[in-house]
């Protein structure tokens, strides 16, 4: 369970509240979000998402009466762009206008409040959602991930968690208020993005006693450039001046390259990509990919198959050509920095260090123009993608309202104070209405998930029945003869029952209720029992044997493995030896087909190692534990796959990756689990990551080919839908 202040009783809540030692901090970027846990006496820690990534795409998709949020929405950006909200930050607090509405693939309408709102279809009805409601959906999912992760680092969060968010200093009152509305249930505090970056730098690279560092911090993200000049000493951060500007970021470079390619494509084919939304999106994504590639190699190409009316696009592009196309944007960057320095009353000679963060600063041409302006090399000493969220966590811990404030380091920043003074513009009744809408959407999601799980259960019965029948054919001489007699007597045989069930699932892919699926599952079990009593008896006997073995094992003390002295394990060496023993027992059970029993043994082995104290955790002990922990998590994942429990297989593989992030087997198991869940996009991403580590791995290549075929099947299935949408 997540570690947060309890709500069961006032006494319990008060007891847990007294143990609270951490807060959450967020970087709400245009295209990505980052969440950190900041704990007293420790450096803030980034919370990885379900794919073990430090940032999560800012996406919410409404499809098939289910919401897909973050990583789960990535495949729908191309497949159903008209139902997927992208870059919601760019729409926060904005009044409705046709110009802004044209920037979204999702229909935008005017809300009664005068703000813009997204019009989406969900649960067979049309809903109008404000951008802050959509952002709140993403924050809710990320907060749940943080609450689940908190116990692993000993963090205790309040209920709701105290939260700080970093925003650009150029945000208007309306934009800040809309952001606060999205964080309403999380009691958000606000900090200037530049201040957050500066604090992240100060914590990681302390200033020596008596020294003063004058630093320029620059963040160029997806859509906004933020920068500021600050003075740092050993015990104080002072922001001298900061500024930010919209429409200067990675998206600006993408759009410039898009216009160049669209123009050349039109010259060749007489077709205008800009007038077709789907083609527009495909080309924009290809341009973004090429821009990133050109940051590492000098030449590439913008390539899109069947961009429009069966015409392909293959546009060669070099780094020099991209520089020429985007020279105006780079001039905007230097003009912005020049004005900022001028407004600060300083000169570039007075600036000791220029720290750059943000994805766009990875572009060589952007780095070159900033270096040329300041006439000094750039510093890249902090995490480019997570520094804003990390710094917001530091700022939050320094706030006097949080744990009384941490006075070891002081922060002087009038801009953050001004941003924090902005109040929500939404009434409590409207906030309550938002919560009711969210609760209704969640109920719809839960109902759809229940349908999906029930269909999976029926499919699992079909798969397990086939597997058990194969065992009976190999081991029971009387089984095949009995089946032949049933065929002669024209009685329903197992093959007919299973085929009929598969056809029923195919015919009832849509419009079926949970009650109908439940009835069909019970009917299927009865039909299998009637068609093949021997199979049912075989399963019953095997389950009884497993249960008996589990009960016998449970009756033994968990630390009953023999030691040289015959006592409970005390030393670190003994705990590791006992863990190895449990692993061997688990391996034996795996070979016998008792996968649940094997998982229990692996869990016991991991428990032994978790009891080793920090004081005993030497480098030598860690070197012994790491491969043992990874292998037991991997073996558990394999057991889960055998049991058709793909969700558990994913969880175990993710735990293995937490131990060893470059473990190819863990990435492979994770991909297999996601394939079982039919989340082929995620499976492919992990297999590609595995190939980067081990390019010659044949199993990875084989699985990748299978996943790509499944992706193609999904694409073919949606072809008719696309033709109707964009024809």
C-alpha positions in Angstrom: 0.0 0.0 0.0 1.1 3.6 -0.6 2.6 5.4 2.3 0.5 8.5 3.0 -1.4 10.0 5.9 -4.2 7.6 6.8 -7.8 8.7 6.8 -9.4 5.7 8.7 -9.6 7.5 12.0 -8.6 10.9 13.3 -6.1 9.3 15.7 -4.6 7.2 12.9 -4.4 10.2 10.6 -2.7 12.3 13.3 -0.2 9.5 14.0 0.8 9.1 10.4 0.8 12.8 9.8 3.4 13.2 12.5 5.6 10.9 10.5 5.3 12.8 7.2 8.8 13.6 5.9 8.4 14.2 2.2 6.7 16.3 -0.4 6.1 16.0 -4.2 7.4 18.4 -6.8 6.5 18.6 -10.5 7.9 20.1 -13.7 4.8 20.6 -15.9 6.4 20.8 -19.4 4.5 21.2 -22.6 5.3 17.8 -23.9 6.5 15.9 -20.8 5.9 15.9 -17.0 8.4 15.0 -14.3 7.6 14.1 -10.7 10.0 14.1 -7.7 9.8 13.0 -4.1 11.7 15.5 -1.9 12.5 14.1 1.5 13.9 15.8 4.6 17.7 15.3 4.8 18.0 13.8 1.3 18.4 14.9 -2.2 15.1 14.9 -4.2 14.6 11.8 -6.2 12.8 11.5 -9.6 9.9 9.0 -9.7 10.2 6.7 -12.7 7.0 5.9 -14.6 5.7 2.4 -15.5 8.3 2.2 -18.3 11.1 3.2 -15.9 11.4 6.6 -17.7 12.1 9.7 -15.8 9.7 11.8 -17.7 6.1 11.0 -18.8 4.5 12.3 -22.1 1.8 14.9 -21.6 -0.9 13.0 -23.3 -4.5 12.0 -22.5 -6.4 9.9 -25.0 -10.2 9.1 -25.0 -10.8 6.0 -27.0 -13.2 3.0 -26.8 -14.7 4.5 -23.6 -11.4 4.3 -21.8 -8.9 7.1 -20.9 -5.3 6.4 -21.8 -2.9 8.6 -19.8 0.8 9.3 -20.3 2.8 6.4 -21.8 -0.5 4.4 -22.4 -1.6 7.2 -24.7 1.5 7.3 -26.9 0.2 4.8 -29.6 -3.0 6.8 -29.9 -1.3 10.0 -31.0 -1.1 8.8 -34.5 -4.0 6.2 -34.5 -6.6 8.5 -33.1 -5.2 12.1 -33.0 -8.7 13.6 -32.9 -9.3 12.1 -29.4 -5.8 12.6 -27.9 -5.0 15.8 -26.0 -1.4 16.8 -26.6 0.7 19.5 -24.8 -2.1 20.6 -22.5 0.2 23.2 -20.8 0.0 25.3 -23.9 -3.8 25.7 -23.4 -3.9 26.5 -19.7 -5.7 29.7 -18.9 -6.2 30.7 -22.5 -9.4 32.4 -23.8 -11.0 30.7 -26.8 -10.0 31.9 -30.2 -10.0 30.2 -33.6 -6.3 30.6 -33.9 -5.7 28.6 -30.8 -8.4 26.1 -31.7 -6.5 25.4 -34.9 -3.4 24.2 -32.9 -5.2 21.2 -31.6 -6.3 18.0 -33.3 -8.9 17.5 -30.6 -12.0 19.8 -31.2 -11.8 23.0 -29.1 -14.9 24.9 -28.1 -15.6 28.0 -26.0 -16.4 27.2 -22.4 -19.1 29.3 -20.5 -16.3 30.8 -18.5 -14.8 32.3 -21.6 -11.8 29.9 -21.6 -11.2 27.3 -24.3 -12.2 23.7 -23.6 -11.7 20.3 -25.3 -14.7 18.5 -26.7 -14.2 14.7 -26.4 -16.4 11.6 -26.7 -16.3 9.2 -23.7 -18.7 6.6 -22.4 -21.1 7.2 -25.3 -21.4 10.9 -24.5 -19.8 14.2 -25.4 -17.9 16.0 -22.7 -16.4 19.4 -22.5 -13.2 19.5 -20.4 -11.1 22.5 -19.4 -7.3 22.1 -19.9 -6.9 22.1 -16.1 -9.2 19.1 -15.9 -7.1 17.2 -18.4 -3.9 18.1 -16.6 -5.4 17.0 -13.3 -5.9 13.5 -14.9 -2.2 13.3 -15.6 -1.2 14.5 -12.2 -3.5 12.0 -10.5 -1.8 9.1 -12.3 1.7 10.4 -11.6 0.8 11.0 -7.9 -0.4 7.4 -7.6 2.9 6.3 -9.0 4.8 8.4 -6.5 2.7 7.1 -3.6 3.5 3.5 -4.6 7.2 4.3 -4.9 7.5 6.3 -1.7 7.9 3.4 0.7 11.0 2.1 -1.2 12.9 5.2 -0.2 11.4 5.6 3.3 9.3 8.6 2.3 6.0 9.3 4.1 3.7 11.7 2.3 0.7 13.6 3.7 -2.9 13.1 2.5 -3.1 14.7 0.0 0.6 15.1 -0.6 2.0 18.6 -0.3 3.1 19.6 -3.8 5.2 22.3 -5.4 5.2 23.0 -9.2 7.7 25.0 -11.3 6.2 27.4 -13.9 7.7 30.0 -16.3 7.8 33.5 -14.9 5.9 34.8 -18.0 2.8 32.8 -17.0 -0.2 35.2 -16.7 -2.5 35.3 -13.7 -5.0 33.1 -15.6 -2.4 30.5 -16.6 -1.1 30.2 -13.0 -4.6 30.0 -11.6 -5.6 27.3 -14.1 -2.4 25.3 -13.1 -3.3 25.7 -9.4 -6.8 24.4 -10.2 -5.3 21.3 -11.7 -3.3 20.8 -8.5 -6.2 21.9 -6.3 -6.4 18.6 -4.3 -2.6 18.6 -3.9 -2.2 21.9 -2.1 0.3 23.3 -4.7 3.0 25.9 -4.1 4.6 27.6 -7.1 8.2 28.3 -7.9 9.9 30.1 -10.9 11.4 27.6 -13.3 14.7 29.4 -13.3 14.9 29.4 -9.5 14.3 25.7 -9.5 17.1 25.1 -11.9 19.4 27.3 -9.9 18.6 25.5 -6.7 19.2 22.1 -8.3 22.6 23.4 -9.4 23.4 24.8 -5.9 22.5 21.5 -4.2 24.6 19.4 -6.6 27.5 21.8 -6.8 27.9 23.7 -3.5 29.7 27.0 -3.6 32.9 27.2 -1.5 32.9 29.4 1.6 33.5 33.1 0.8 32.9 32.7 -3.0 30.2 34.2 -5.1 29.1 32.7 -8.4 27.2 34.8 -10.9 25.4 32.3 -13.1 23.0 32.4 -16.1 20.5 29.5 -16.2 18.8 28.8 -19.5 16.0 26.3 -20.1 14.8 25.8 -23.7 12.0 23.2 -23.7 9.3 22.2 -26.2 7.5 25.6 -26.5 9.1 28.1 -24.0 12.5 29.6 -23.3 13.2 30.6 -19.7 16.4 32.2 -18.4 17.7 34.1 -15.5 20.7 35.5 -13.8 21.4 34.6 -10.1 24.1 35.0 -7.5 25.0 31.9 -5.5 27.0 31.7 -2.3 27.5 28.8 0.1 24.3 29.5 2.0 22.1 31.7 -0.3 20.6 31.8 -3.7 19.5 35.2 -5.0 17.7 35.6 -8.3 18.7 38.9 -9.9 16.5 38.9 -13.0 14.5 36.3 -15.0 12.3 36.2 -18.1 10.6 33.7 -20.4 9.1 33.8 -23.8 6.5 31.6 -25.6 6.8 30.1 -29.0 10.6 29.7 -28.8 11.5 26.0 -28.3 11.9 22.6 -29.9 8.4 22.9 -31.5 9.6 26.1 -33.3 12.4 24.1 -35.0 10.0 21.3 -35.8 7.6 23.7 -37.5 10.4 25.4 -39.5 11.5 22.0 -40.8 7.9 21.0 -41.4 7.3 24.1 -43.5 10.4 23.4 -45.6 9.4 19.7 -46.3 5.8 20.6 -46.9 6.8 23.2 -49.4 9.1 20.9 -51.3 6.5 18.1 -51.2 3.9 20.4 -52.7 6.3 21.5 -55.4 6.8 17.8 -56.5 3.2 16.5 -56.1 1.0 19.6 -56.1 -0.5 18.4 -52.8 -0.7 20.5 -49.7 0.1 18.5 -46.6 -1.1 21.4 -44.4 -4.7 20.8 -45.4 -4.8 17.2 -44.2 -4.7 16.8 -40.5 -3.4 13.2 -40.4 -0.7 13.9 -43.0 0.2 17.0 -41.1 0.7 15.0 -37.9 2.8 12.3 -39.6 5.1 14.8 -41.2 5.5 16.8 -38.0 6.5 13.7 -36.1 9.0 12.8 -38.8 10.5 16.3 -38.6 10.9 16.0 -34.9 12.6 12.7 -35.2 15.0 14.0 -37.9 15.8 17.1 -35.8 16.9 14.8 -32.9 18.9 12.6 -35.2 20.8 15.6 -36.6 21.8 16.4 -33.0 24.1 13.3 -33.1 25.0 12.8 -36.7 25.7 15.3 -39.5 23.1 14.2 -42.0 19.8 12.3 -42.2 16.5 12.4 -44.0 12.9 13.3 -43.3 11.0 10.1 -44.4 7.3 9.4 -44.5 5.7 6.5 -46.4 2.3 7.2 -48.0 2.2 10.8 -46.7 -0.6 11.8 -49.0 -2.4 10.0 -51.8 0.2 7.2 -51.9 3.0 9.7 -52.3 6.1 9.0 -50.2 8.3 11.8 -48.8 12.1 11.3 -48.7 13.8 14.6 -48.0 17.6 14.5 -47.4 18.6 16.9 -44.6 22.0 17.9 -43.3 22.9 19.7 -40.0 24.0 22.8 -42.1 20.6 22.8 -44.0 18.7 22.7 -40.7 20.8 25.5 -39.4 20.0 27.6 -42.4 16.2 26.8 -42.2 16.1 27.7 -38.4 18.5 30.7 -38.4 15.6 33.0 -37.6 14.7 31.0 -34.5 18.3 31.1 -33.2 18.4 34.8 -33.7 15.2 35.0 -31.5 17.1 33.1 -28.8 20.1 35.4 -28.8 17.8 38.5 -29.0 15.9 37.2 -25.9 19.2 36.6 -24.0 20.6 40.0 -25.0 17.5 41.8 -23.7 17.5 39.7 -20.5 21.2 40.7 -19.8 20.5 44.3 -20.6 17.4 44.4 -18.3 19.4 42.9 -15.5 21.8 45.8 -15.5 24.8 43.5 -16.0 27.1 42.6 -18.8 28.1 39.2 -20.2 31.6 39.6 -18.8 30.1 39.6 -15.2 28.6 36.2 -15.8 30.9 33.4 -14.5 28.9 30.4 -15.7 26.2 29.6 -18.3 24.2 26.4 -17.4 21.8 25.1 -20.0 19.0 22.5 -19.6 16.0 21.4 -21.7 15.8 19.1 -24.7 16.3 21.8 -27.3 19.7 22.8 -25.8 21.0 19.4 -27.0 21.0 20.7 -30.6 24.6 21.6 -31.6 23.4 24.8 -33.4 21.6 26.1 -30.3 24.6 25.4 -28.1 26.9 27.1 -30.7 24.7 30.3 -30.8 24.5 30.5 -27.0 28.3 30.0 -26.7 28.9 32.7 -29.3 26.7 35.1 -27.5 28.3 34.7 -24.0 31.8 34.0 -25.4 32.4 31.1 -23.0 31.8 27.4 -23.0 28.5 26.1 -21.7 28.0 24.2 -18.5 25.9 21.0 -18.4 26.5 19.9 -14.9 22.9 19.1 -13.9 20.3 16.7 -15.2 18.9 18.4 -18.3 15.5 16.7 -18.2 14.8 16.5 -14.4 16.5 19.6 -13.0 13.4 21.7 -12.8 11.4 19.2 -10.8 14.4 18.5 -8.6 14.9 22.2 -7.9 11.2 22.6 -7.2 11.5 19.9 -4.5 14.5 21.8 -3.0 12.4 25.0 -2.9 9.5 23.2 -1.3 11.6 21.9 1.5 12.9 25.4 2.1 9.4 26.8 2.4 8.5 27.8 5.9 5.1 26.1 5.7 6.8 22.7 5.1 8.4 21.1 8.1 9.0 24.6 9.5 11.4 25.3 6.6 15.0 24.2 6.2 17.3 27.1 7.0 20.6 25.7 5.8 20.1 27.5 2.5 18.2 30.7 1.8 16.4 31.7 -1.4 15.6 35.2 -2.4 13.3 35.4 -5.4 10.5 37.9 -5.8 9.2 36.2 -8.9 8.4 32.9 -7.1 6.7 34.8 -4.3 4.6 36.7 -6.9 3.6 33.4 -8.7 2.7 31.9 -5.4 0.4 34.8 -4.6 -1.9 34.1 -7.5 -5.1 32.5 -6.3 -7.4 30.0 -8.0 -10.0 31.8 -10.1 -12.4 28.8 -9.9 -15.0 28.6 -7.2 -15.1 25.7 -4.7 -18.4 24.6 -6.3 -16.8 24.4 -9.7 -13.8 22.4 -8.3 -16.3 20.0 -6.7 -18.0 19.7 -10.1 -14.7 18.9 -11.6 -14.2 16.2 -9.0 -17.6 14.7 -9.8 -16.7 14.5 -13.5 -13.4 12.8 -12.7 -15.2 10.3 -10.5 -17.7 9.5 -13.2 -14.9 9.1 -15.8 -13.0 6.8 -13.4 -16.1 4.6 -13.0 -16.3 4.3 -16.8 -12.6 3.4 -16.9 -13.1 0.8 -14.2 -16.1 -0.7 -16.0 -14.2 -0.9 -19.3 -11.2 -2.4 -17.5 -13.4 -5.0 -15.9 -14.7 -6.0 -19.4 -11.2 -6.2 -20.7 -10.1 -8.4 -17.8 -13.0 -10.7 -18.1 -12.3 -11.2 -21.8 -8.7 -11.9 -20.9 -9.9 -14.5 -18.3 -11.9 -16.3 -21.0 -8.9 -16.3 -23.3 -6.7 -17.5 -20.5 -9.1 -20.5 -19.9 -8.8 -21.4 -23.6 -5.0 -21.2 -23.6 -4.6 -23.2 -20.3 -7.1 -25.8 -21.5 -5.0 -26.4 -24.7 -1.8 -26.6 -22.7 -3.3 -29.2 -20.2 -4.7 -31.2 -23.1 -1.3 -31.4 -24.6 0.1 -32.7 -21.3 -2.7 -35.4 -21.2 -2.0 -36.5 -24.7 1.6 -37.1 -23.8 1.1 -38.7 -20.4 -2.3 -40.5 -20.5 -2.6 -43.4 -22.9 -6.4 -43.6 -22.3 -7.1 -40.0 -23.0 -6.8 -40.0 -26.8 -8.9 -43.2 -27.0 -11.6 -41.6 -24.9 -11.7 -38.6 -27.2 -12.0 -40.8 -30.3 -15.0 -42.6 -28.8 -16.7 -39.2 -28.2 -16.1 -38.3 -31.8 -17.6 -41.6 -33.0 -20.6 -41.0 -30.8 -21.0 -37.5 -32.2 -20.7 -36.0 -28.7 -19.3 -32.5 -28.3 -15.5 -32.8 -28.1 -13.1 -30.4 -26.6 -11.9 -28.9 -29.9 -15.4 -28.0 -30.9 -16.1 -26.4 -27.5 -12.9 -24.3 -27.7 -13.5 -23.2 -31.3 -17.0 -22.2 -30.5 -15.8 -20.1 -27.5 -13.2 -18.3 -29.7 -15.8 -17.5 -32.4 -18.1 -16.2 -29.7 -15.4 -13.8 -28.4 -14.7 -12.6 -32.0 -18.5 -12.1 -32.7 -19.0 -10.2 -29.4 -15.9 -7.9 -29.6 -18.1 -4.9 -29.0 -21.3 -4.2 -27.2 -21.1 -7.0 -24.7 -21.8 -6.6 -21.0 -19.8 -7.8 -18.0 -22.8 -10.0 -17.1 -22.8 -11.7 -20.5 -19.0 -12.3 -20.3 -19.3 -13.7 -16.8 -22.1 -16.0 -18.0 -20.1 -17.1 -21.0 -17.1 -17.9 -18.8 -19.1 -20.1 -16.4 -20.8 -21.8 -19.4 -17.4 -22.4 -21.0 -16.1 -24.1 -17.9 -19.2 -26.3 -17.8 -18.8 -27.2 -21.4 -15.1 -28.1 -20.9 -16.1 -30.3 -18.0 -18.8 -32.1 -20.0 -16.6 -32.5 -23.1 -13.5 -33.7 -21.2 -14.0 -34.9 -17.6 -10.5 -36.4 -17.6 -9.0 -32.9 -18.0 -11.0 -31.5 -15.2 -10.0 -34.3 -12.9 -6.3 -33.8 -13.9 -6.5 -30.1 -13.1 -8.3 -30.7 -9.8 -5.7 -33.3 -8.7 -2.8 -31.1 -9.6 -4.2 -28.0 -7.8 -4.9 -30.2 -4.7 -1.3 -31.4 -4.7 0.0 -27.8 -5.1 -2.2 -26.5 -2.3 -1.0 -29.3 0.0 2.6 -28.5 -0.8 2.0 -24.8 -0.2 0.3 -25.5 3.2 3.2 -27.7 4.3 5.6 -25.0 3.3 3.6 -22.3 5.0 3.7 -24.3 8.2 7.5 -24.1 8.3 9.2 -21.0 9.6 10.4 -18.8 6.8 13.9 -19.0 8.1 13.9 -22.7 8.6 16.5 -23.4 6.0 19.4 -25.3 7.6 22.5 -23.3 8.5 25.8 -24.7 9.7 24.9 -23.9 13.3 21.2 -25.0 13.1 20.0 -21.5 14.2 18.1 -18.7 12.5 20.1 -16.6 10.0 21.9 -13.7 11.7 24.9 -12.7 9.7 24.8 -11.0 6.2 26.6 -14.1 4.8 23.9 -16.4 6.2 21.1 -14.3 4.8 22.6 -14.4 1.3 23.1 -18.2 1.6 19.5 -18.7 2.7 18.4 -16.5 -0.3 20.4 -18.7 -2.6 18.8 -21.8 -1.1 15.3 -20.3 -1.7 16.3 -19.6 -5.3 17.3 -23.2 -5.8 14.0 -24.4 -4.3 12.1 -22.0 -6.6 14.0 -23.3 -9.6 13.1 -26.9 -8.7 9.4 -25.9 -8.4 9.6 -24.1 -11.7 10.8 -27.3 -13.4 7.9 -29.2 -11.9 5.4 -26.7 -13.2 4.5 -25.2 -9.8 5.0 -21.6 -10.9 3.0 -20.0 -8.0 5.1 -22.0 -5.5 8.3 -20.9 -7.3 7.3 -17.3 -7.0 6.7 -17.7 -3.3 10.3 -19.2 -2.9 11.8 -16.3 -4.8 9.9 -13.8 -2.7 11.2 -15.5 0.5 14.8 -15.3 -0.8 14.3 -11.6 -1.6 12.9 -11.1 1.9 16.1 -12.5 3.4 18.2 -10.0 1.5 15.9 -7.0 2.4 16.7 -7.7 6.1 20.3 -6.8 5.6 20.9 -3.4 7.3 22.4 -0.4 5.6 25.4 -0.6 7.9 26.2 -4.1 6.5 25.6 -3.1 2.9 29.3 -2.9 1.8 30.3 -2.8 -1.9 31.2 -6.5 -1.6 27.7 -7.4 -0.3 26.0 -5.3 -3.0 28.1 -7.1 -5.6 26.8 -10.4 -4.3 23.2 -9.3 -3.9 22.7 -7.5 -7.2 22.8 -10.6 -9.6 20.9 -12.7 -7.1 18.1 -10.1 -6.8 17.9 -9.6 -10.5 17.8 -13.3 -11.3 15.0 -14.0 -8.7 12.9 -11.1 -10.1 13.5 -12.4 -13.6 12.6 -15.9 -12.7 9.4 -14.6 -11.0 8.6 -12.7 -14.2 9.0 -16.0 -16.2 6.7 -17.8 -13.8 4.1 -15.1 -14.2 4.3 -15.4 -18.0 3.8 -19.2 -17.7 0.7 -18.5 -15.6 -0.6 -16.0 -18.2 -0.4 -13.2 -15.6 1.1 -10.6 -17.8 0.6 -7.7 -15.4 2.6 -9.5 -12.7 5.2 -10.4 -15.3 5.6 -6.7 -16.1 5.9 -5.8 -12.4 8.6 -8.4 -11.7 10.6 -7.4 -14.8 10.4 -3.8 -13.7 11.8 -4.7 -10.3 14.7 -6.5 -12.1 15.4 -3.3 -14.1 15.5 -1.3 -10.8 18.3 -3.6 -9.8 20.1 -3.5 -13.1 18.8 -1.0 -15.7 20.9 -2.6 -18.5 19.7 -6.1 -18.0 18.7 -7.4 -21.5 16.7 -10.3 -20.0 14.7 -7.9 -17.9 13.9 -5.7 -21.0 13.0 -8.9 -22.9 10.7 -10.2 -20.1 9.1 -6.7 -19.8 8.4 -6.7 -23.6 6.9 -10.2 -23.4 4.6 -9.0 -20.6 3.5 -6.0 -22.5 2.9 -8.1 -25.6 0.6 -10.4 -23.5 -1.3 -7.2 -22.5 -1.4 -6.3 -26.2 0.5 -3.1 -25.5 2.8 -3.6 -28.4 4.2 -0.1 -28.6 5.7 -0.5 -25.1 6.9 -4.0 -26.0 8.7 -2.7 -29.1 10.3 0.2 -27.2 11.8 -2.1 -24.6 13.1 -4.6 -27.3 14.7 -1.7 -29.2 16.4 -0.7 -25.9 17.6 -4.3 -25.5 19.0 -4.3 -29.0 21.0 -1.2 -28.2 22.7 -3.1 -25.4 23.0 -6.5 -27.2 22.7 -6.0 -31.0 23.3 -9.7 -31.7 20.7 -11.2 -29.4 18.7 -13.5 -31.6 15.8 -14.0 -29.1 15.3 -10.2 -28.9 15.3 -9.9 -32.7 12.8 -12.8 -33.0 10.5 -11.2 -30.4 10.8 -7.8 -32.0 9.8 -9.3 -35.4 6.7 -10.8 -33.7 5.8 -7.6 -32.0 6.1 -5.6 -35.3 3.8 -8.1 -37.0 1.2 -7.6 -34.2 1.5 -3.8 -34.6 0.9 -4.2 -38.3 -2.2 -6.3 -37.6 -3.5 -3.5 -35.3 -2.7 -1.0 -38.0 -4.6 -3.0 -40.6 -7.5 -3.4 -38.3 -7.8 0.4 -38.0 -7.4 1.1 -41.7 -11.1 1.3 -42.3 -11.6 3.7 -39.4 -8.8 6.0 -40.8 -10.4 6.1 -44.3 -13.6 7.3 -42.7 -12.0 9.9 -40.5 -9.6 11.4 -43.0 -11.1 10.5 -46.3 
